[in-house]
Every structure is written in structure tokens, then in C-alpha cells.
Amino acid sequence: MFVTGGGQSFSGSAYAQVWKRARVLALTPDQVESPLAARPYDLRHAAVSLWLNAGVHAPEAAERAGHGVEVMLRVYAKCIDGQRDVANQRIEDALA
């Protein structure tokens, strides 16, 4: 996505350095000391977790994230929270 002036890809260490500086600018000191968004990948993980908790079906979320459904459920199932009442209501509605 981003390239150097010479058209080459940036190294992983270059991304890490920029990410570390950006966290200091964007987060509070307490957040900087926490594991919050410690790596760029953490944002991707947060996005997929958000999609699943918002009710996006696993196959759709998997496709958007570039995962298979099996990987999606193995990695992210523990991130799905607070949906028991919604699930119960959907089951009741389907049985009505």
C-alpha cells in the first residue's frame, strides 16, 4: 500500500517505528502503557471482533477479513459476547 521514494516496500521495522510514534500521539499515556493497539494487526482483530459482536454472520466477516469460516470461529469465537438475549429472541421468533 505504501512504498518508499524508490518504490520499494517499507520494512516491518519501519512500520513498527511509525506505529510506536503514532500511538504516543493518538493515545493517552495510560493507553500507551497498555497493550491497546500495540501492533497494527490489533486493529484488524478489533475490527473483526466488532463485526461479529454487531451480528455480522461469520461467513461474511470471514470473507471480509480474508479468513475461512473455520479459522474465523476458532480465533474469534471467544470475542463474541453479550448476544445470548438476541439469540434467544431470534429462536423464539423462529418458533412462533
N, C-alpha and C positions, 0 to 999 in steps of 0.2 A: 504494500500500500504506500509506504513512504520509502524514498530512496535518497541516497547521498547525492551531492552535486555531481559526482562521477557516474551516477546511475546505478550504483551498487546498493544492495540491501544493507540496512543497518545491522550491526551485530546485536546479539542478545544482551551483551553487557551494556551497549549504548542505550538500548531501550530501558534496561534496569536503572541506569543512572538518571535518565529523564523522568522515569516513573517515580523514583525516590524523591526527586526535587518537586515534582508536581504534587505529590501527597502532602509535602510540607506547606505548599501554597494553598491547597484546597481544603485541608482538614484542620481541625483544632489540634492543639498539642497533645491532648489525651488520645485523640483518634490516631494521631501519627504513631504514638507509642503502642497502640493496639494492633491486632492483626488485620484490621479493617482494610480491605483492598490492598493488601501487602504486595500482590502481584497483579499485573493486568488480567491474568486468567481469572482472578477472583471476581472481576466484574462480569465475566461471561457466566460464571457459576451463579452469581446473584441474579442475573437476568433469567436464566433457565429456571431457577427456583421460584422467581416471581411469576413466570408464565404458568408453571404448574399450580402454584397456590391461587392463581387467578382463575383456574378452571380450564386452562388450555389443555386439551386432551394430549396424552403422552405421545401418540404418533405425530401429531402436528408439532409439538415442542421439539421432538427428536429431529424431525426434518429440518426445522429452522436452525437447530444447534449443530446439525451435521452428525448426529448420533443415530445409531439404530435404537429401536424401542427397548430392546433388552438392556443395552448399556444405559439408556436414559433411566429406566426403572431401578437398575442396580445402583447407580451413582446417586440419583436424586430422590428416591422414594423416602429417604429419611428426612428430606427437606419439606415434604408436604405436610402441612399442619393445619389444624382447625377446620377441617372440612367434613367432619362427621355429621353435623346437623344438616348441612347441604345434601350430603349423600343420602341420609335417612329420608329427607323430604323428597328427593328425586325417586327413591324406591317407593315411597308411599304414593306419590303421584302416578307412577307407572302401574302400580297395582290397583289403583282406583278405577 
